[in-house]
Amino acid sequence: MKKKDILNRQDIESVVNHFYDKVRKDDILSRMFDHVDWEKHLPVMYDFWDNVLFYTGKYTGNPMAKHLMAHGRNPMTSTHFERWLKLFYEVLDESYVGKNTTLLKERANSIAKIMQIKLFGNELVLK
């Protein structure tokens, strides 16, 4: 299979679906998502990542508020964020290469760092 760059919403949906397939099977992350209604969550994630990469304006939620609530239910650690990024990068590296793919990795890394700072303060461990 020849790798290509992420070019459109269809590619974003493929990334999100593949990523959450891995998350649901992951020893560290799966329990963080036990309560998720996937039928509702996935379209929101499509909009979120589509907006992150292509500035579509379709996502209107507050991801930090959602993660603060999740952290209150089931405390997150830097290990969760490290694993999240590892799986996200794996999904991208398996099928995609190019400018948008690199940009999506950079933005995911930035999002993870910001969330950790807001959740943990100065205890940031993620590189």
DRENPA-3360 file (N, C-alpha, C; in nm, 2 decimals, always signed):
BEGIN
1 = MKKKDILN = +0.08/-0.12/+0.00/+0.00/+0.00/+0.00/+0.09/+0.12/+0.00 ~ +0.07/+0.21/-0.10/+0.15/+0.33/-0.11/+0.09/+0.43/-0.02 ~ +0.17/+0.50/+0.06/+0.13/+0.60/+0.15/+0.10/+0.73/+0.07 ~ +0.01/+0.81/+0.12/-0.03/+0.94/+0.07/-0.04/+1.04/+0.18 ~ -0.06/+1.16/+0.15/-0.08/+1.26/+0.25/-0.23/+1.27/+0.29 ~ -0.26/+1.32/+0.40/-0.40/+1.34/+0.44/-0.45/+1.46/+0.36 ~ -0.56/+1.44/+0.28/-0.60/+1.54/+0.19/-0.74/+1.59/+0.21 ~ -0.82/+1.52/+0.29/-0.96/+1.55/+0.30/-1.03/+1.49/+0.42;
9 = RQDIESVV = -1.16/+1.52/+0.43/-1.24/+1.47/+0.54/-1.24/+1.32/+0.55 ~ -1.25/+1.25/+0.43/-1.24/+1.11/+0.43/-1.12/+1.05/+0.49 ~ -1.00/+1.12/+0.47/-0.88/+1.07/+0.53/-0.88/+1.09/+0.68 ~ -0.94/+1.21/+0.72/-0.95/+1.24/+0.87/-1.04/+1.13/+0.93 ~ -1.15/+1.09/+0.87/-1.24/+0.99/+0.93/-1.16/+0.86/+0.94 ~ -1.08/+0.82/+0.84/-1.01/+0.70/+0.84/-0.91/+0.70/+0.96 ~ -0.84/+0.81/+0.97/-0.74/+0.83/+1.08/-0.81/+0.81/+1.22 ~ -0.92/+0.88/+1.24/-1.00/+0.88/+1.36/-1.05/+0.74/+1.39;
17 = NHFYDKVR = -1.11/+0.67/+1.29/-1.16/+0.54/+1.31/-1.05/+0.44/+1.35 ~ -0.94/+0.44/+1.28/-0.83/+0.35/+1.30/-0.77/+0.38/+1.44 ~ -0.75/+0.51/+1.47/-0.70/+0.54/+1.60/-0.78/+0.49/+1.72 ~ -0.91/+0.51/+1.71/-1.00/+0.47/+1.82/-1.01/+0.31/+1.82 ~ -0.99/+0.25/+1.71/-0.99/+0.10/+1.71/-0.87/+0.06/+1.80 ~ -0.76/+0.13/+1.79/-0.64/+0.09/+1.87/-0.66/+0.13/+2.01 ~ -0.72/+0.25/+2.04/-0.75/+0.29/+2.18/-0.83/+0.19/+2.25 ~ -0.94/+0.14/+2.18/-1.03/+0.05/+2.25/-0.96/-0.09/+2.29;
25 = KDDILSRM = -0.85/-0.12/+2.22/-0.78/-0.24/+2.25/-0.66/-0.22/+2.34 ~ -0.63/-0.10/+2.37/-0.51/-0.06/+2.44/-0.52/-0.08/+2.59 ~ -0.42/-0.15/+2.65/-0.42/-0.17/+2.80/-0.43/-0.05/+2.88 ~ -0.36/+0.06/+2.84/-0.36/+0.18/+2.92/-0.48/+0.27/+2.89 ~ -0.52/+0.28/+2.77/-0.62/+0.38/+2.74/-0.77/+0.33/+2.73 ~ -0.79/+0.21/+2.71/-0.92/+0.16/+2.69/-1.02/+0.19/+2.80 ~ -0.97/+0.18/+2.92/-1.07/+0.20/+3.03/-1.11/+0.35/+3.04 ~ -1.03/+0.44/+2.99/-1.06/+0.58/+2.99/-1.18/+0.61/+2.90;
33 = FDHVDWEK = -1.21/+0.51/+2.81/-1.32/+0.53/+2.71/-1.43/+0.44/+2.73 ~ -1.44/+0.37/+2.84/-1.55/+0.27/+2.87/-1.69/+0.33/+2.86 ~ -1.70/+0.45/+2.89/-1.83/+0.52/+2.90/-1.87/+0.58/+2.77 ~ -1.79/+0.59/+2.67/-1.81/+0.66/+2.55/-1.92/+0.60/+2.46 ~ -2.01/+0.69/+2.42/-2.11/+0.65/+2.31/-2.04/+0.68/+2.18 ~ -1.99/+0.57/+2.12/-1.91/+0.59/+2.00/-1.98/+0.65/+1.88 ~ -2.11/+0.62/+1.87/-2.19/+0.67/+1.76/-2.20/+0.82/+1.77 ~ -2.20/+0.88/+1.89/-2.20/+1.02/+1.90/-2.05/+1.08/+1.90;
41 = HLPVMYDF = -1.96/+1.01/+1.96/-1.83/+1.06/+1.98/-1.75/+1.07/+1.85 ~ -1.76/+0.97/+1.77/-1.68/+0.97/+1.64/-1.71/+1.09/+1.55 ~ -1.83/+1.12/+1.52/-1.85/+1.24/+1.44/-1.80/+1.37/+1.50 ~ -1.80/+1.38/+1.63/-1.74/+1.50/+1.69/-1.59/+1.50/+1.67 ~ -1.53/+1.38/+1.68/-1.39/+1.37/+1.66/-1.35/+1.40/+1.51 ~ -1.44/+1.36/+1.42/-1.41/+1.39/+1.28/-1.41/+1.54/+1.26 ~ -1.51/+1.61/+1.32/-1.52/+1.75/+1.31/-1.40/+1.82/+1.37 ~ -1.36/+1.77/+1.49/-1.25/+1.83/+1.56/-1.12/+1.82/+1.48;
49 = WDNVLFYT = -1.08/+1.70/+1.44/-0.95/+1.69/+1.36/-0.96/+1.75/+1.23 ~ -1.08/+1.75/+1.16/-1.09/+1.82/+1.03/-1.06/+1.96/+1.05 ~ -1.11/+2.02/+1.16/-1.09/+2.16/+1.19/-0.95/+2.19/+1.23 ~ -0.89/+2.10/+1.31/-0.74/+2.11/+1.35/-0.65/+2.12/+1.22 ~ -0.68/+2.04/+1.12/-0.59/+2.04/+1.01/-0.64/+2.13/+0.90 ~ -0.77/+2.14/+0.87/-0.82/+2.21/+0.75/-0.89/+2.34/+0.79 ~ -0.91/+2.37/+0.92/-0.98/+2.49/+0.96/-1.12/+2.50/+0.90 ~ -1.19/+2.39/+0.91/-1.33/+2.39/+0.85/-1.43/+2.47/+0.93;
57 = GKYTGNPM = -1.41/+2.49/+1.06/-1.50/+2.55/+1.15/-1.62/+2.47/+1.19 ~ -1.61/+2.34/+1.16/-1.73/+2.25/+1.19/-1.73/+2.21/+1.34 ~ -1.62/+2.22/+1.41/-1.61/+2.18/+1.55/-1.64/+2.30/+1.63 ~ -1.73/+2.29/+1.73/-1.76/+2.40/+1.81/-1.76/+2.37/+1.96 ~ -1.71/+2.26/+2.00/-1.70/+2.21/+2.14/-1.59/+2.28/+2.22 ~ -1.58/+2.23/+2.34/-1.47/+2.27/+2.43/-1.39/+2.15/+2.48 ~ -1.29/+2.11/+2.41/-1.22/+1.99/+2.44/-1.15/+2.00/+2.58 ~ -1.11/+2.11/+2.62/-1.05/+2.12/+2.76/-1.15/+2.09/+2.86;
65 = AKHLMAHG = -1.27/+2.15/+2.85/-1.37/+2.12/+2.95/-1.41/+1.97/+2.96 ~ -1.41/+1.91/+2.84/-1.44/+1.76/+2.84/-1.33/+1.68/+2.90 ~ -1.21/+1.72/+2.88/-1.10/+1.65/+2.94/-1.09/+1.68/+3.09 ~ -1.12/+1.79/+3.13/-1.13/+1.82/+3.28/-1.23/+1.73/+3.35 ~ -1.35/+1.72/+3.28/-1.45/+1.63/+3.34/-1.40/+1.49/+3.34 ~ -1.34/+1.44/+3.23/-1.29/+1.31/+3.22/-1.18/+1.28/+3.33 ~ -1.10/+1.38/+3.35/-0.99/+1.37/+3.45/-1.05/+1.36/+3.59 ~ -1.16/+1.43/+3.61/-1.23/+1.42/+3.74/-1.29/+1.28/+3.76;
73 = RNPMTSTH = -1.34/+1.22/+3.66/-1.39/+1.08/+3.66/-1.29/+0.97/+3.68 ~ -1.18/+0.99/+3.60/-1.08/+0.89/+3.59/-0.95/+0.96/+3.57 ~ -0.87/+0.99/+3.67/-0.75/+1.08/+3.66/-0.65/+1.03/+3.55 ~ -0.61/+1.13/+3.47/-0.51/+1.10/+3.37/-0.37/+1.13/+3.42 ~ -0.28/+1.07/+3.36/-0.14/+1.10/+3.39/-0.06/+1.13/+3.26 ~ +0.06/+1.17/+3.27/+0.14/+1.19/+3.15/+0.15/+1.06/+3.07 ~ +0.15/+0.94/+3.13/+0.15/+0.81/+3.06/+0.04/+0.80/+2.97 ~ -0.08/+0.84/+3.01/-0.20/+0.84/+2.91/-0.17/+0.92/+2.79;
81 = FERWLKLF = -0.12/+1.04/+2.81/-0.09/+1.13/+2.70/+0.02/+1.08/+2.61 ~ +0.12/+1.02/+2.67/+0.23/+0.96/+2.59/+0.18/+0.85/+2.50 ~ +0.09/+0.76/+2.56/+0.04/+0.65/+2.49/-0.05/+0.70/+2.38 ~ -0.14/+0.80/+2.41/-0.23/+0.86/+2.31/-0.15/+0.90/+2.19 ~ -0.05/+0.98/+2.21/+0.03/+1.03/+2.10/+0.10/+0.91/+2.03 ~ +0.15/+0.82/+2.10/+0.22/+0.70/+2.03/+0.12/+0.63/+1.94 ~ +0.00/+0.61/+1.98/-0.10/+0.54/+1.90/-0.14/+0.63/+1.78 ~ -0.16/+0.76/+1.81/-0.20/+0.85/+1.70/-0.09/+0.86/+1.59;
89 = YEVLDESY = +0.03/+0.87/+1.64/+0.15/+0.87/+1.54/+0.15/+0.73/+1.46 ~ +0.13/+0.62/+1.53/+0.13/+0.49/+1.46/+0.03/+0.49/+1.35 ~ -0.09/+0.54/+1.38/-0.20/+0.54/+1.28/-0.15/+0.62/+1.16 ~ -0.10/+0.74/+1.19/-0.06/+0.82/+1.08/+0.06/+0.76/+1.00 ~ +0.15/+0.71/+1.07/+0.27/+0.65/+1.00/+0.24/+0.52/+0.92 ~ +0.13/+0.45/+0.96/+0.10/+0.33/+0.89/+0.05/+0.36/+0.75 ~ -0.02/+0.47/+0.73/-0.09/+0.49/+0.60/-0.06/+0.63/+0.53 ~ +0.00/+0.72/+0.61/+0.01/+0.85/+0.55/+0.16/+0.91/+0.56;
97 = VGKNTTLL = +0.19/+1.00/+0.47/+0.31/+1.07/+0.47/+0.29/+1.20/+0.39 ~ +0.36/+1.30/+0.44/+0.35/+1.43/+0.37/+0.33/+1.55/+0.46 ~ +0.32/+1.66/+0.40/+0.31/+1.79/+0.47/+0.19/+1.79/+0.57 ~ +0.07/+1.76/+0.53/-0.04/+1.76/+0.62/-0.03/+1.65/+0.73 ~ +0.03/+1.54/+0.70/+0.05/+1.44/+0.80/+0.15/+1.49/+0.91 ~ +0.25/+1.55/+0.87/+0.35/+1.61/+0.96/+0.28/+1.72/+1.05 ~ +0.21/+1.80/+0.98/+0.14/+1.91/+1.05/+0.04/+1.85/+1.15 ~ -0.03/+1.75/+1.12/-0.13/+1.69/+1.21/-0.06/+1.63/+1.33;
105 = KERANSIA = +0.06/+1.57/+1.31/+0.14/+1.52/+1.43/+0.18/+1.64/+1.52 ~ +0.23/+1.75/+1.46/+0.27/+1.86/+1.53/+0.15/+1.92/+1.61 ~ +0.04/+1.93/+1.55/-0.08/+1.99/+1.62/-0.12/+1.90/+1.73 ~ -0.12/+1.77/+1.71/-0.16/+1.67/+1.81/-0.07/+1.68/+1.93 ~ +0.06/+1.69/+1.90/+0.16/+1.71/+2.01/+0.14/+1.84/+2.09 ~ +0.11/+1.95/+2.02/+0.08/+2.07/+2.09/-0.05/+2.07/+2.17 ~ -0.15/+2.00/+2.12/-0.27/+1.99/+2.20/-0.25/+1.91/+2.32 ~ -0.17/+1.80/+2.31/-0.14/+1.71/+2.43/-0.06/+1.79/+2.53;
113 = KIMQIKLF = +0.03/+1.87/+2.49/+0.11/+1.95/+2.58/+0.02/+2.05/+2.66 ~ -0.06/+2.12/+2.58/-0.15/+2.22/+2.64/-0.24/+2.16/+2.74 ~ -0.30/+2.05/+2.71/-0.39/+1.98/+2.80/-0.32/+1.94/+2.92 ~ -0.20/+1.88/+2.91/-0.12/+1.84/+3.03/-0.09/+1.96/+3.12 ~ -0.05/+2.07/+3.06/-0.02/+2.19/+3.14/-0.15/+2.23/+3.22 ~ -0.26/+2.23/+3.15/-0.39/+2.27/+3.22/-0.43/+2.17/+3.32 ~ -0.40/+2.05/+3.30/-0.44/+1.94/+3.40/-0.35/+1.93/+3.51 ~ -0.22/+1.93/+3.48/-0.11/+1.90/+3.58/-0.03/+2.02/+3.62;
121 = GNELVLK = -0.05/+2.13/+3.56/+0.04/+2.25/+3.60/+0.18/+2.23/+3.55 ~ +0.27/+2.26/+3.63/+0.41/+2.25/+3.59/+0.47/+2.11/+3.59 ~ +0.39/+2.01/+3.61/+0.44/+1.88/+3.62/+0.45/+1.81/+3.48 ~ +0.46/+1.89/+3.38/+0.46/+1.85/+3.24/+0.58/+1.75/+3.22 ~ +0.55/+1.63/+3.17/+0.65/+1.53/+3.14/+0.66/+1.51/+2.99 ~ +0.56/+1.52/+2.92/+0.56/+1.49/+2.77/+0.66/+1.58/+2.70 ~ +0.73/+1.52/+2.62/+0.84/+1.59/+2.54/+0.78/+1.67/+2.43;
% end
